[in-house]
Amino acid sequence: MKNAIKMLLSLLIGVVAMGIAKLVHPSWNINHLLIFGLIVFAVTFVLSLLLKKNNMNNNMFRDGIGFWIGGGVYSLINMLMNLKNAPQTNILFYNYLITGVAIFGLILNIILLKKS
């Protein structure tokens, strides 16, 4: 069951990465996007299988390191889109996409907090 959850979350990360890649690189066709999404899925899934809960520092989660890494990635992609003079509709779509992912992540965190 735990591996299925890890797989679904990795798949979600891969799909979001495909959407972000399409916004940053609009010239990529579907084959490039699928390969990129598959690579991101594979890397995140393998990393989630390799990381053991006992080996991780609980202070890392308490300090919210994932929040700051996510904010940094969001800001970096937004900055790159602005530097490339992306159309405003692409930037707004990206912002809506990130907001939806953040709300989904918040719901998952609330569920996990209630379980523990």
Solvent accessible surface area in square Angstrom, and as a share of the most:
residue,aa,sasa,rsa
1,M,183,0.82
2,K,159,0.67
3,N,84,0.43
4,A,51,0.39
5,I,82,0.41
6,K,62,0.26
7,M,91,0.41
8,L,117,0.58
9,L,67,0.33
10,S,4,0.02
11,L,90,0.45
12,L,62,0.31
13,I,84,0.43
14,G,2,0.02
15,V,84,0.48
16,V,22,0.12
17,A,16,0.13
18,M,42,0.19
19,G,23,0.22
20,I,22,0.11
21,A,6,0.05
22,K,85,0.36
23,L,16,0.08
24,V,20,0.11
25,H,72,0.32
26,P,80,0.50
27,S,105,0.68
28,W,73,0.26
29,N,76,0.39
30,I,106,0.54
31,N,92,0.47
32,H,98,0.44
33,L,13,0.07
34,L,93,0.46
35,I,102,0.52
36,F,71,0.30
37,G,4,0.03
38,L,122,0.61
39,I,99,0.50
40,V,31,0.18
41,F,43,0.18
42,A,47,0.36
43,V,81,0.47
44,T,35,0.21
45,F,35,0.14
46,V,76,0.44
47,L,93,0.47
48,S,31,0.20
49,L,67,0.33
50,L,124,0.61
51,L,97,0.48
52,K,118,0.50
53,K,170,0.72
54,N,147,0.75
55,N,124,0.63
56,M,53,0.24
57,N,93,0.47
58,N,110,0.56
59,N,65,0.33
60,M,69,0.31
61,F,124,0.52
62,R,180,0.66
63,D,92,0.48
64,G,25,0.24
65,I,78,0.39
66,G,51,0.49
67,F,141,0.59
68,W,169,0.59
69,I,104,0.53
70,G,39,0.38
71,G,33,0.32
72,G,41,0.40
73,V,77,0.44
74,Y,68,0.26
75,S,62,0.40
76,L,93,0.46
77,I,23,0.12
78,N,28,0.14
79,M,100,0.44
80,L,72,0.36
81,M,2,0.01
82,N,84,0.43
83,L,126,0.63
84,K,114,0.48
85,N,133,0.68
86,A,22,0.17
87,P,79,0.50
88,Q,116,0.51
89,T,99,0.58
90,N,39,0.20
91,I,17,0.09
92,L,75,0.37
93,F,111,0.46
94,Y,0,0.00
95,N,39,0.20
96,Y,149,0.57
97,L,45,0.23
98,I,40,0.20
99,T,74,0.43
100,G,40,0.38
101,V,51,0.29
102,A,61,0.47
103,I,96,0.49
104,F,88,0.37
105,G,26,0.25
106,L,105,0.52
107,I,89,0.45
108,L,54,0.27
109,N,85,0.44
110,I,79,0.40
111,I,81,0.41
112,L,111,0.55
113,L,131,0.65
114,K,168,0.71
115,K,158,0.67
116,S,125,0.81
